[in-house]
Amino acid sequence: MLRLDSMIRVMVVASVLTLVPATASAQRFGGQFGGAGGFWLVFVNPDVGEDRSFGLDLGGVVGLGGRGFLQTGRLRLGGGAFGGGFVDEGLNPAGNEVEGSLSAAGFTFEYLAYQQNLEVTVGGLVGGGSLTLEERLGSAGGVDKLRRRQDTIFISYPWARVGYNLAPFANAGIQLGYLFGSRDVGGFAIGLDVLVGLIP
């Protein structure tokens, strides 16, 4: 007869061998088709010079938005958008308040280089956006006087993403990439997303 400690060891090993593959499959729906959508948080440093932003270094942009995709095989196609303000808005050397915003939207694509519970994708966003910079010069008669510079820009934002399936219907991930824009806009970008749907 097996001793009690030997029986316990056998049960633990058997449990591990049983649970590991079950866990791997339980975190995904499986199949070749699916889709998801959800929340998207992006930080990007668009490298806007002080000569352009009325003498103030505005720093980076924290943008909120969403994205979604349809998946077939290892290819994910969809769309996304985000927008937000600069983190270092304030007073320029002239004592005037300066603020700005950046928005982007477009078509997204991703290729799954690796997909288990942990997944690795390469992809990006291609589309357009808007960069707005404003300097408040004071007010007259209760009306603010502004200097505004607004540019419509082309945007390409390639990234590499590492995601993890929290459940068969939920995936959270982090993206590292670089935002290329027309009109001398561009810089390092990092994104966080939480997607919900039917994830193959």
Backbone as JSON Lines, residues from 0, in Angstrom:
{"i":0,"aa":"M","n":[0.84,-1.21,0.0],"ca":[0.0,0.0,0.0],"c":[0.87,1.26,0.0]}
{"i":1,"aa":"L","n":[0.37,2.28,-0.66],"ca":[1.09,3.54,-0.67],"c":[0.93,4.23,0.66]}
{"i":2,"aa":"R","n":[2.02,4.83,1.14],"ca":[1.92,5.61,2.36],"c":[1.16,6.91,2.07]}
{"i":3,"aa":"L","n":[0.71,7.58,3.14],"ca":[-0.11,8.78,2.99],"c":[0.64,9.88,2.26]}
{"i":4,"aa":"D","n":[1.93,10.12,2.6],"ca":[2.68,11.19,1.95],"c":[2.9,10.89,0.47]}
{"i":5,"aa":"S","n":[3.08,9.63,0.13],"ca":[3.24,9.25,-1.28],"c":[1.94,9.48,-2.04]}
{"i":6,"aa":"M","n":[0.82,9.14,-1.4],"ca":[-0.48,9.35,-2.04],"c":[-0.72,10.84,-2.28]}
{"i":7,"aa":"I","n":[-0.33,11.66,-1.33],"ca":[-0.52,13.11,-1.48],"c":[0.31,13.64,-2.65]}
{"i":8,"aa":"R","n":[1.57,13.16,-2.75],"ca":[2.42,13.6,-3.84],"c":[1.83,13.2,-5.19]}
{"i":9,"aa":"V","n":[1.32,11.97,-5.28],"ca":[0.71,11.5,-6.52],"c":[-0.5,12.35,-6.89]}
{"i":10,"aa":"M","n":[-1.31,12.69,-5.89],"ca":[-2.5,13.5,-6.14],"c":[-2.13,14.9,-6.6]}
{"i":11,"aa":"V","n":[-1.08,15.47,-5.99],"ca":[-0.65,16.82,-6.39],"c":[-0.15,16.81,-7.82]}
{"i":12,"aa":"V","n":[0.69,15.85,-8.17],"ca":[1.21,15.76,-9.53],"c":[0.08,15.56,-10.53]}
{"i":13,"aa":"A","n":[-0.84,14.68,-10.2],"ca":[-1.98,14.41,-11.1],"c":[-2.84,15.66,-11.27]}
{"i":14,"aa":"S","n":[-3.01,16.4,-10.18],"ca":[-3.81,17.62,-10.26],"c":[-3.15,18.65,-11.16]}
{"i":15,"aa":"V","n":[-1.83,18.81,-11.0],"ca":[-1.11,19.76,-11.83],"c":[-1.19,19.38,-13.3]}
{"i":16,"aa":"L","n":[-0.97,18.1,-13.59],"ca":[-1.02,17.64,-14.98],"c":[-2.41,17.82,-15.57]}
{"i":17,"aa":"T","n":[-3.42,17.74,-14.73],"ca":[-4.8,17.91,-15.2],"c":[-5.16,19.37,-15.39]}
{"i":18,"aa":"L","n":[-4.73,20.21,-14.45],"ca":[-5.17,21.6,-14.45],"c":[-4.43,22.47,-15.44]}
{"i":19,"aa":"V","n":[-3.16,22.19,-15.71],"ca":[-2.39,23.06,-16.58],"c":[-3.0,23.15,-17.97]}
{"i":20,"aa":"P","n":[-3.24,22.04,-18.68],"ca":[-3.86,22.17,-20.0],"c":[-5.27,22.69,-19.94]}
{"i":21,"aa":"A","n":[-5.99,22.33,-18.89],"ca":[-7.36,22.82,-18.76],"c":[-7.38,24.33,-18.6]}
{"i":22,"aa":"T","n":[-6.44,24.86,-17.8],"ca":[-6.38,26.3,-17.61],"c":[-6.04,27.0,-18.92]}
{"i":23,"aa":"A","n":[-5.09,26.44,-19.68],"ca":[-4.7,27.06,-20.93],"c":[-5.86,27.16,-21.9]}
{"i":24,"aa":"S","n":[-6.69,26.14,-21.95],"ca":[-7.81,26.17,-22.89],"c":[-8.98,26.96,-22.33]}
{"i":25,"aa":"A","n":[-9.14,26.97,-21.01],"ca":[-10.29,27.65,-20.42],"c":[-10.21,29.16,-20.57]}
{"i":26,"aa":"Q","n":[-8.99,29.7,-20.78],"ca":[-8.82,31.14,-20.88],"c":[-9.1,31.67,-22.28]}
{"i":27,"aa":"R","n":[-9.41,30.81,-23.23],"ca":[-9.73,31.24,-24.59],"c":[-10.96,30.47,-25.07]}
{"i":28,"aa":"F","n":[-11.72,31.07,-25.97],"ca":[-12.86,30.38,-26.55],"c":[-12.42,29.35,-27.59]}
{"i":29,"aa":"G","n":[-11.27,29.6,-28.23],"ca":[-10.82,28.71,-29.29],"c":[-11.46,29.07,-30.62]}
{"i":30,"aa":"G","n":[-11.12,28.31,-31.64],"ca":[-11.66,28.58,-32.97],"c":[-10.79,29.55,-33.75]}
{"i":31,"aa":"Q","n":[-11.29,29.95,-34.93],"ca":[-10.54,30.82,-35.82],"c":[-11.12,32.22,-35.96]}
{"i":32,"aa":"F","n":[-12.35,32.42,-35.45],"ca":[-13.01,33.7,-35.65],"c":[-13.47,34.27,-34.31]}
{"i":33,"aa":"G","n":[-13.5,35.6,-34.25],"ca":[-13.95,36.26,-33.04],"c":[-13.78,37.76,-33.16]}
{"i":34,"aa":"G","n":[-13.85,38.42,-32.02],"ca":[-13.7,39.87,-32.0],"c":[-13.82,40.39,-30.59]}
{"i":35,"aa":"A","n":[-13.38,41.63,-30.4],"ca":[-13.44,42.25,-29.08],"c":[-13.32,43.76,-29.24]}
{"i":36,"aa":"G","n":[-13.68,44.46,-28.19],"ca":[-13.55,45.91,-28.17],"c":[-13.51,46.39,-26.74]}
{"i":37,"aa":"G","n":[-12.99,47.61,-26.54],"ca":[-12.94,48.1,-25.18],"c":[-12.16,49.38,-25.02]}
{"i":38,"aa":"F","n":[-11.68,49.58,-23.8],"ca":[-11.05,50.8,-23.32],"c":[-9.59,50.88,-23.79]}
{"i":39,"aa":"W","n":[-9.13,52.1,-24.1],"ca":[-7.77,52.31,-24.58],"c":[-7.2,53.57,-23.95]}
{"i":40,"aa":"L","n":[-6.08,53.44,-23.27],"ca":[-5.35,54.57,-22.67],"c":[-4.0,54.66,-23.35]}
{"i":41,"aa":"V","n":[-3.65,55.85,-23.86],"ca":[-2.41,56.03,-24.6],"c":[-1.66,57.24,-24.07]}
{"i":42,"aa":"F","n":[-0.36,57.07,-23.82],"ca":[0.52,58.21,-23.54],"c":[1.49,58.35,-24.7]}
{"i":43,"aa":"V","n":[1.57,59.56,-25.25],"ca":[2.48,59.8,-26.38],"c":[3.16,61.15,-26.19]}
{"i":44,"aa":"N","n":[4.44,61.19,-26.52],"ca":[5.19,62.44,-26.51],"c":[5.33,62.93,-27.95]}
{"i":45,"aa":"P","n":[4.48,63.86,-28.38],"ca":[4.48,64.24,-29.8],"c":[5.61,65.18,-30.2]}
{"i":46,"aa":"D","n":[6.47,65.56,-29.24],"ca":[7.66,66.37,-29.53],"c":[7.29,67.69,-30.22]}
{"i":47,"aa":"V","n":[6.4,68.43,-29.58],"ca":[6.01,69.75,-30.09],"c":[6.96,70.78,-29.5]}
{"i":48,"aa":"G","n":[7.69,71.51,-30.33],"ca":[8.68,72.47,-29.87],"c":[8.05,73.7,-29.22]}
{"i":49,"aa":"E","n":[8.84,74.34,-28.34],"ca":[8.35,75.52,-27.64],"c":[8.04,76.68,-28.59]}
{"i":50,"aa":"D","n":[8.79,76.76,-29.7],"ca":[8.51,77.83,-30.66],"c":[7.13,77.67,-31.3]}
{"i":51,"aa":"R","n":[6.64,76.46,-31.28],"ca":[5.32,76.18,-31.86],"c":[4.22,76.3,-30.81]}
{"i":52,"aa":"S","n":[4.56,75.99,-29.55],"ca":[3.55,75.98,-28.47],"c":[3.64,77.24,-27.62]}
{"i":53,"aa":"F","n":[3.9,78.37,-28.25],"ca":[3.86,79.7,-27.61],"c":[4.83,79.83,-26.44]}
{"i":54,"aa":"G","n":[6.01,79.19,-26.57],"ca":[7.06,79.37,-25.58],"c":[6.99,78.46,-24.37]}
{"i":55,"aa":"L","n":[6.12,77.46,-24.38],"ca":[5.98,76.55,-23.24],"c":[6.15,75.11,-23.69]}
{"i":56,"aa":"D","n":[7.01,74.36,-22.97],"ca":[7.15,72.92,-23.24],"c":[5.94,72.21,-22.62]}
{"i":57,"aa":"L","n":[5.08,71.68,-23.47],"ca":[3.83,71.08,-23.0],"c":[3.97,69.62,-22.58]}
{"i":58,"aa":"G","n":[5.12,68.99,-22.85],"ca":[5.31,67.59,-22.47],"c":[4.52,66.64,-23.34]}
{"i":59,"aa":"G","n":[4.07,65.55,-22.73],"ca":[3.34,64.53,-23.45],"c":[1.84,64.68,-23.36]}
{"i":60,"aa":"V","n":[1.16,63.78,-24.03],"ca":[-0.31,63.76,-24.08],"c":[-0.82,62.46,-23.47]}
{"i":61,"aa":"V","n":[-1.8,62.54,-22.59],"ca":[-2.52,61.37,-22.09],"c":[-3.87,61.33,-22.79]}
{"i":62,"aa":"G","n":[-4.06,60.3,-23.6],"ca":[-5.28,60.19,-24.38],"c":[-6.14,59.01,-23.94]}
{"i":63,"aa":"L","n":[-7.43,59.23,-23.93],"ca":[-8.41,58.19,-23.61],"c":[-9.22,57.88,-24.86]}
{"i":64,"aa":"G","n":[-9.59,56.63,-25.02],"ca":[-10.39,56.27,-26.17],"c":[-10.77,54.81,-26.15]}
{"i":65,"aa":"G","n":[-10.95,54.24,-27.31],"ca":[-11.34,52.84,-27.41],"c":[-10.86,52.25,-28.72]}
{"i":66,"aa":"R","n":[-10.84,50.94,-28.76],"ca":[-10.49,50.25,-30.0],"c":[-11.17,48.89,-30.02]}
{"i":67,"aa":"G","n":[-11.29,48.33,-31.22],"ca":[-11.92,47.03,-31.36],"c":[-11.41,46.33,-32.61]}
{"i":68,"aa":"F","n":[-11.7,45.04,-32.71],"ca":[-11.21,44.28,-33.85],"c":[-12.11,43.08,-34.12]}
{"i":69,"aa":"L","n":[-12.03,42.6,-35.34],"ca":[-12.54,41.29,-35.73],"c":[-11.33,40.42,-36.05]}
{"i":70,"aa":"Q","n":[-11.35,39.18,-35.61],"ca":[-10.2,38.3,-35.8],"c":[-10.56,37.11,-36.67]}
{"i":71,"aa":"T","n":[-9.67,36.83,-37.61],"ca":[-9.74,35.6,-38.38],"c":[-8.35,34.99,-38.43]}
{"i":72,"aa":"G","n":[-8.22,33.79,-37.93],"ca":[-6.9,33.18,-37.82],"c":[-5.99,33.99,-36.93]}
{"i":73,"aa":"R","n":[-4.84,34.37,-37.46],"ca":[-3.89,35.18,-36.69],"c":[-3.97,36.67,-37.02]}
{"i":74,"aa":"L","n":[-4.95,37.09,-37.78],"ca":[-5.06,38.48,-38.21],"c":[-6.23,39.18,-37.51]}
{"i":75,"aa":"R","n":[-5.96,40.34,-36.97],"ca":[-6.98,41.16,-36.33],"c":[-7.09,42.49,-37.08]}
{"i":76,"aa":"L","n":[-8.3,42.82,-37.54],"ca":[-8.56,44.05,-38.27],"c":[-9.66,44.82,-37.56]}
{"i":77,"aa":"G","n":[-9.47,46.13,-37.43],"ca":[-10.49,46.91,-36.72],"c":[-10.21,48.4,-36.81]}
{"i":78,"aa":"G","n":[-10.56,49.09,-35.76],"ca":[-10.37,50.54,-35.71],"c":[-10.21,51.02,-34.28]}
{"i":79,"aa":"G","n":[-9.71,52.23,-34.15],"ca":[-9.52,52.78,-32.81],"c":[-9.39,54.29,-32.85]}
{"i":80,"aa":"A","n":[-9.56,54.91,-31.7],"ca":[-9.44,56.36,-31.59],"c":[-9.09,56.73,-30.15]}
{"i":81,"aa":"F","n":[-8.34,57.81,-30.0],"ca":[-8.05,58.35,-28.67],"c":[-7.81,59.84,-28.78]}
{"i":82,"aa":"G","n":[-7.93,60.52,-27.68],"ca":[-7.67,61.95,-27.65],"c":[-7.51,62.43,-26.23]}
{"i":83,"aa":"G","n":[-6.73,63.5,-26.06],"ca":[-6.52,64.03,-24.73],"c":[-5.65,65.27,-24.74]}
{"i":84,"aa":"G","n":[-5.4,65.79,-23.54],"ca":[-4.64,67.03,-23.4],"c":[-3.2,66.79,-22.99]}
{"i":85,"aa":"F","n":[-2.4,67.84,-23.12],"ca":[-1.0,67.79,-22.71],"c":[-0.88,67.82,-21.19]}
{"i":86,"aa":"V","n":[0.14,67.17,-20.67],"ca":[0.26,67.02,-19.21],"c":[0.9,68.23,-18.54]}
{"i":87,"aa":"D","n":[1.63,69.07,-19.31],"ca":[2.35,70.19,-18.7],"c":[1.79,71.54,-19.13]}
{"i":88,"aa":"E","n":[0.48,71.63,-19.28],"ca":[-0.15,72.9,-19.61],"c":[0.08,73.89,-18.45]}
{"i":89,"aa":"G","n":[0.2,75.17,-18.78],"ca":[0.45,76.17,-17.74],"c":[0.74,77.52,-18.35]}
{"i":90,"aa":"L","n":[1.55,78.32,-17.63],"ca":[1.86,79.68,-18.05],"c":[3.18,79.72,-18.81]}
{"i":91,"aa":"N","n":[3.19,80.43,-19.91],"ca":[4.42,80.63,-20.66],"c":[5.2,81.83,-20.1]}
{"i":92,"aa":"P","n":[6.39,82.11,-20.59],"ca":[7.17,83.24,-20.05],"c":[6.45,84.58,-20.09]}
{"i":93,"aa":"A","n":[5.49,84.74,-20.98],"ca":[4.72,85.99,-21.05],"c":[3.6,86.05,-20.02]}
{"i":94,"aa":"G","n":[3.43,84.96,-19.26],"ca":[2.38,84.92,-18.25],"c":[1.02,84.53,-18.77]}
{"i":95,"aa":"N","n":[0.97,84.03,-20.0],"ca":[-0.3,83.62,-20.59],"c":[-0.47,82.1,-20.47]}
{"i":96,"aa":"E","n":[-1.69,81.68,-20.27],"ca":[-1.97,80.25,-20.15],"c":[-1.94,79.58,-21.52]}
{"i":97,"aa":"V","n":[-1.23,78.46,-21.58],"ca":[-1.12,77.71,-22.81],"c":[-1.65,76.3,-22.58]}
{"i":98,"aa":"E","n":[-2.45,75.81,-23.49],"ca":[-2.97,74.45,-23.42],"c":[-3.07,73.87,-24.81]}
{"i":99,"aa":"G","n":[-3.24,72.55,-24.87],"ca":[-3.32,71.91,-26.17],"c":[-3.9,70.52,-26.08]}
{"i":100,"aa":"S","n":[-4.16,69.94,-27.24],"ca":[-4.73,68.6,-27.29],"c":[-4.27,67.9,-28.57]}
{"i":101,"aa":"L","n":[-4.33,66.58,-28.51],"ca":[-4.0,65.74,-29.66],"c":[-5.04,64.63,-29.75]}
{"i":102,"aa":"S","n":[-5.54,64.38,-30.94],"ca":[-6.49,63.29,-31.15],"c":[-6.06,62.5,-32.37]}
{"i":103,"aa":"A","n":[-6.43,61.23,-32.39],"ca":[-6.09,60.35,-33.5],"c":[-7.17,59.3,-33.66]}
{"i":104,"aa":"A","n":[-7.39,58.87,-34.89],"ca":[-8.37,57.83,-35.19],"c":[-7.99,57.17,-36.5]}
{"i":105,"aa":"G","n":[-8.31,55.89,-36.62],"ca":[-7.99,55.23,-37.86],"c":[-8.22,53.74,-37.85]}
{"i":106,"aa":"F","n":[-7.69,53.1,-38.86],"ca":[-7.78,51.66,-39.08],"c":[-6.66,50.97,-38.3]}
{"i":107,"aa":"T","n":[-6.97,49.88,-37.62],"ca":[-5.96,49.12,-36.88],"c":[-5.8,47.73,-37.46]}
{"i":108,"aa":"F","n":[-4.6,47.2,-37.35],"ca":[-4.31,45.84,-37.8],"c":[-3.29,45.24,-36.84]}
{"i":109,"aa":"E","n":[-3.41,43.94,-36.61],"ca":[-2.46,43.23,-35.76],"c":[-2.26,41.81,-36.28]}
{"i":110,"aa":"Y","n":[-1.05,41.34,-36.13],"ca":[-0.74,39.95,-36.45],"c":[-0.3,39.25,-35.17]}
{"i":111,"aa":"L","n":[-0.91,38.1,-34.89],"ca":[-0.59,37.34,-33.68],"c":[0.66,36.49,-33.92]}
{"i":112,"aa":"A","n":[1.77,36.95,-33.37],"ca":[3.0,36.18,-33.48],"c":[2.99,34.99,-32.53]}
{"i":113,"aa":"Y","n":[2.26,35.14,-31.41],"ca":[2.15,34.06,-30.42],"c":[0.81,34.23,-29.72]}
{"i":114,"aa":"Q","n":[0.08,33.13,-29.53],"ca":[-1.23,33.22,-28.89],"c":[-1.52,31.98,-28.05]}
{"i":115,"aa":"Q","n":[-1.41,32.15,-26.77],"ca":[-1.93,31.22,-25.78],"c":[-2.73,32.08,-24.81]}
{"i":116,"aa":"N","n":[-2.68,31.81,-23.51],"ca":[-3.23,32.8,-22.57],"c":[-2.44,34.1,-22.68]}
{"i":117,"aa":"L","n":[-1.11,33.97,-22.77],"ca":[-0.25,35.11,-23.08],"c":[-0.14,35.22,-24.59]}
{"i":118,"aa":"E","n":[-0.26,36.44,-25.11],"ca":[-0.18,36.63,-26.54],"c":[0.75,37.79,-26.88]}
{"i":119,"aa":"V","n":[1.37,37.69,-28.05],"ca":[2.26,38.74,-28.55],"c":[1.8,39.1,-29.96]}
{"i":120,"aa":"T","n":[1.55,40.39,-30.19],"ca":[1.12,40.85,-31.49],"c":[2.0,42.0,-31.97]}
{"i":121,"aa":"V","n":[2.07,42.15,-33.27],"ca":[2.68,43.33,-33.89],"c":[1.62,43.93,-34.81]}
{"i":122,"aa":"G","n":[1.54,45.24,-34.81],"ca":[0.52,45.89,-35.6],"c":[0.61,47.39,-35.49]}
{"i":123,"aa":"G","n":[-0.54,48.05,-35.62],"ca":[-0.53,49.49,-35.53],"c":[-1.83,50.12,-35.98]}
{"i":124,"aa":"L","n":[-1.81,51.45,-36.0],"ca":[-2.94,52.27,-36.42],"c":[-2.47,53.18,-37.55]}
{"i":125,"aa":"V","n":[-3.29,53.31,-38.58],"ca":[-3.03,54.24,-39.67],"c":[-4.29,55.08,-39.85]}
{"i":126,"aa":"G","n":[-4.12,56.41,-39.82],"ca":[-5.29,57.26,-39.96],"c":[-4.92,58.73,-39.9]}
{"i":127,"aa":"G","n":[-5.75,59.49,-39.25],"ca":[-5.54,60.93,-39.15],"c":[-5.83,61.43,-37.77]}
{"i":128,"aa":"G","n":[-5.55,62.71,-37.57],"ca":[-5.78,63.29,-36.26],"c":[-5.71,64.8,-36.31]}
{"i":129,"aa":"S","n":[-5.72,65.38,-35.13],"ca":[-5.72,66.83,-35.02],"c":[-4.83,67.26,-33.85]}
{"i":130,"aa":"L","n":[-4.01,68.27,-34.08],"ca":[-3.2,68.88,-33.03],"c":[-3.66,70.32,-32.86]}
{"i":131,"aa":"T","n":[-4.06,70.66,-31.62],"ca":[-4.55,72.0,-31.33],"c":[-3.73,72.62,-30.2]}
{"i":132,"aa":"L","n":[-3.26,73.85,-30.41],"ca":[-2.5,74.59,-29.41],"c":[-3.14,75.96,-29.24]}
{"i":133,"aa":"E","n":[-3.32,76.37,-27.97],"ca":[-3.98,77.65,-27.69],"c":[-3.22,78.44,-26.64]}
{"i":134,"aa":"E","n":[-3.15,79.75,-26.85],"ca":[-2.6,80.68,-25.85],"c":[-3.68,81.69,-25.5]}
{"i":135,"aa":"R","n":[-4.01,81.78,-24.21],"ca":[-5.04,82.72,-23.74],"c":[-4.37,84.07,-23.46]}
{"i":136,"aa":"L","n":[-4.8,85.1,-24.17],"ca":[-4.19,86.42,-24.08],"c":[-4.93,87.34,-23.12]}
{"i":137,"aa":"G","n":[-5.91,86.82,-22.43],"ca":[-6.71,87.64,-21.54],"c":[-8.15,87.66,-22.02]}
{"i":138,"aa":"S","n":[-8.91,88.58,-21.48],"ca":[-10.32,88.68,-21.87],"c":[-10.72,90.14,-22.0]}
{"i":139,"aa":"A","n":[-11.69,90.37,-22.83],"ca":[-12.24,91.7,-23.03],"c":[-13.75,91.57,-23.11]}
{"i":140,"aa":"G","n":[-14.44,92.27,-22.21],"ca":[-15.89,92.19,-22.21],"c":[-16.41,90.81,-21.89]}
{"i":141,"aa":"G","n":[-15.63,90.05,-21.06],"ca":[-16.05,88.71,-20.69],"c":[-15.77,87.66,-21.76]}
{"i":142,"aa":"V","n":[-15.08,88.04,-22.83],"ca":[-14.77,87.11,-23.92],"c":[-13.26,86.87,-23.94]}
{"i":143,"aa":"D","n":[-12.86,85.6,-23.9],"ca":[-11.44,85.25,-23.94],"c":[-10.86,85.57,-25.3]}
{"i":144,"aa":"K","n":[-9.64,86.13,-25.28],"ca":[-8.88,86.36,-26.51],"c":[-7.86,85.24,-26.64]}
{"i":145,"aa":"L","n":[-7.87,84.56,-27.77],"ca":[-7.04,83.38,-27.97],"c":[-6.16,83.52,-29.21]}
{"i":146,"aa":"R","n":[-5.0,82.89,-29.11],"ca":[-4.22,82.58,-30.3],"c":[-4.26,81.07,-30.44]}
{"i":147,"aa":"R","n":[-4.65,80.6,-31.6],"ca":[-4.83,79.15,-31.79],"c":[-4.08,78.69,-33.04]}
{"i":148,"aa":"R","n":[-3.46,77.52,-32.87],"ca":[-2.85,76.83,-34.0],"c":[-3.43,75.43,-34.05]}
{"i":149,"aa":"Q","n":[-4.04,75.12,-35.16],"ca":[-4.68,73.8,-35.3],"c":[-4.26,73.18,-36.62]}
{"i":150,"aa":"D","n":[-3.74,71.96,-36.53],"ca":[-3.28,71.25,-37.71],"c":[-3.99,69.91,-37.81]}
{"i":151,"aa":"T","n":[-4.42,69.58,-39.01],"ca":[-4.9,68.24,-39.32],"c":[-3.71,67.43,-39.81]}
{"i":152,"aa":"I","n":[-3.5,66.26,-39.22],"ca":[-2.27,65.52,-39.5],"c":[-2.58,64.07,-39.88]}
{"i":153,"aa":"F","n":[-1.66,63.51,-40.65],"ca":[-1.67,62.08,-40.93],"c":[-0.91,61.38,-39.81]}
{"i":154,"aa":"I","n":[-1.41,60.2,-39.38],"ca":[-0.79,59.5,-38.26],"c":[-0.57,58.03,-38.62]}
{"i":155,"aa":"S","n":[0.62,57.55,-38.29],"ca":[0.95,56.13,-38.35],"c":[1.54,55.75,-36.99]}
{"i":156,"aa":"Y","n":[0.95,54.75,-36.35],"ca":[1.35,54.39,-34.99],"c":[1.6,52.88,-34.93]}
{"i":157,"aa":"P","n":[2.8,52.43,-35.3],"ca":[3.12,50.99,-35.18],"c":[3.46,50.62,-33.74]}
{"i":158,"aa":"W","n":[3.13,49.37,-33.35],"ca":[3.41,48.94,-31.99],"c":[3.66,47.44,-31.93]}
{"i":159,"aa":"A","n":[4.23,47.03,-30.81],"ca":[4.27,45.63,-30.4],"c":[3.47,45.54,-29.11]}
{"i":160,"aa":"R","n":[2.65,44.5,-28.99],"ca":[1.74,44.39,-27.84],"c":[1.9,43.04,-27.17]}
{"i":161,"aa":"V","n":[1.9,43.06,-25.85],"ca":[1.85,41.84,-25.04],"c":[0.54,41.86,-24.27]}
{"i":162,"aa":"G","n":[-0.28,40.83,-24.45],"ca":[-1.57,40.77,-23.78],"c":[-1.74,39.47,-23.02]}
{"i":163,"aa":"Y","n":[-2.73,39.47,-22.14],"ca":[-3.03,38.26,-21.36],"c":[-4.53,38.12,-21.22]}
{"i":164,"aa":"N","n":[-5.03,36.91,-21.44],"ca":[-6.45,36.64,-21.28],"c":[-6.79,36.45,-19.81]}
{"i":165,"aa":"L","n":[-7.47,37.42,-19.23],"ca":[-7.91,37.33,-17.84],"c":[-9.04,36.3,-17.7]}
{"i":166,"aa":"A","n":[-9.78,36.13,-18.77],"ca":[-10.9,35.19,-18.83],"c":[-11.16,34.94,-20.32]}
{"i":167,"aa":"P","n":[-11.99,33.97,-20.68],"ca":[-12.25,33.72,-22.11],"c":[-12.81,34.94,-22.84]}
{"i":168,"aa":"F","n":[-13.4,35.88,-22.11],"ca":[-14.03,37.03,-22.74],"c":[-13.3,38.34,-22.46]}
{"i":169,"aa":"A","n":[-12.13,38.32,-21.79],"ca":[-11.45,39.55,-21.42],"c":[-9.95,39.42,-21.61]}
{"i":170,"aa":"N","n":[-9.36,40.44,-22.23],"ca":[-7.93,40.47,-22.5],"c":[-7.39,41.85,-22.14]}
{"i":171,"aa":"A","n":[-6.28,41.91,-21.42],"ca":[-5.62,43.16,-21.07],"c":[-4.21,43.15,-21.63]}
{"i":172,"aa":"G","n":[-3.75,44.3,-22.13],"ca":[-2.43,44.31,-22.75],"c":[-1.75,45.66,-22.66]}
{"i":173,"aa":"I","n":[-0.46,45.65,-22.99],"ca":[0.36,46.86,-23.04],"c":[1.03,46.93,-24.4]}
{"i":174,"aa":"Q","n":[1.06,48.13,-24.97],"ca":[1.65,48.35,-26.29],"c":[2.84,49.29,-26.15]}
{"i":175,"aa":"L","n":[3.89,49.0,-26.88],"ca":[5.04,49.9,-26.98],"c":[5.23,50.22,-28.45]}
{"i":176,"aa":"G","n":[5.32,51.51,-28.77],"ca":[5.44,51.88,-30.17],"c":[5.93,53.29,-30.36]}
{"i":177,"aa":"Y","n":[5.75,53.78,-31.57],"ca":[6.19,55.14,-31.93],"c":[5.14,55.74,-32.83]}
{"i":178,"aa":"L","n":[4.71,56.95,-32.49],"ca":[3.71,57.65,-33.28],"c":[4.4,58.56,-34.29]}
{"i":179,"aa":"F","n":[4.18,58.27,-35.58],"ca":[4.7,59.11,-36.66],"c":[3.55,59.98,-37.15]}
{"i":180,"aa":"G","n":[3.8,61.29,-37.24],"ca":[2.78,62.19,-37.74],"c":[3.35,63.19,-38.72]}
{"i":181,"aa":"S","n":[2.49,63.69,-39.59],"ca":[2.91,64.76,-40.48],"c":[3.03,66.06,-39.7]}
{"i":182,"aa":"R","n":[3.56,67.1,-40.32],"ca":[3.74,68.42,-39.72],"c":[4.62,68.37,-38.46]}
{"i":183,"aa":"D","n":[5.66,67.54,-38.53],"ca":[6.67,67.46,-37.47],"c":[6.08,67.04,-36.12]}
{"i":184,"aa":"V","n":[5.15,66.11,-36.15],"ca":[4.58,65.54,-34.92],"c":[5.0,64.09,-34.83]}
{"i":185,"aa":"G","n":[5.52,63.67,-33.69],"ca":[5.89,62.26,-33.54],"c":[6.71,62.02,-32.3]}
{"i":186,"aa":"G","n":[6.6,60.8,-31.77],"ca":[7.36,60.45,-30.59],"c":[6.97,59.1,-30.03]}
{"i":187,"aa":"F","n":[7.7,58.68,-28.99],"ca":[7.46,57.42,-28.32],"c":[6.05,57.37,-27.75]}
{"i":188,"aa":"A","n":[5.44,56.18,-27.79],"ca":[4.07,56.02,-27.28],"c":[3.95,54.69,-26.55]}
{"i":189,"aa":"I","n":[3.13,54.69,-25.51],"ca":[2.82,53.47,-24.77],"c":[1.31,53.44,-24.55]}
{"i":190,"aa":"G","n":[0.72,52.27,-24.75],"ca":[-0.72,52.14,-24.61],"c":[-1.11,50.99,-23.69]}
{"i":191,"aa":"L","n":[-2.23,51.15,-23.03],"ca":[-2.83,50.11,-22.2],"c":[-4.26,49.91,-22.68]}
{"i":192,"aa":"D","n":[-4.69,48.66,-22.82],"ca":[-6.06,48.42,-23.22],"c":[-6.65,47.22,-22.47]}
{"i":193,"aa":"V","n":[-7.96,47.26,-22.33],"ca":[-8.73,46.16,-21.76],"c":[-9.86,45.88,-22.75]}
{"i":194,"aa":"L","n":[-9.84,44.68,-23.35],"ca":[-10.77,44.33,-24.42],"c":[-11.69,43.2,-23.98]}
{"i":195,"aa":"V","n":[-12.94,43.31,-24.35],"ca":[-13.95,42.32,-23.96],"c":[-14.66,41.83,-25.21]}
{"i":196,"aa":"G","n":[-14.84,40.52,-25.32],"ca":[-15.53,39.96,-26.47],"c":[-15.29,38.47,-26.61]}
{"i":197,"aa":"L","n":[-15.46,37.98,-27.8],"ca":[-15.22,36.58,-28.12],"c":[-13.8,36.46,-28.65]}
{"i":198,"aa":"I","n":[-12.89,35.99,-27.81],"ca":[-11.47,35.95,-28.15],"c":[-11.08,34.52,-28.5]}
{"i":199,"aa":"P","n":[-10.75,34.25,-29.77],"ca":[-10.44,32.88,-30.17],"c":[-9.22,32.31,-29.44]}
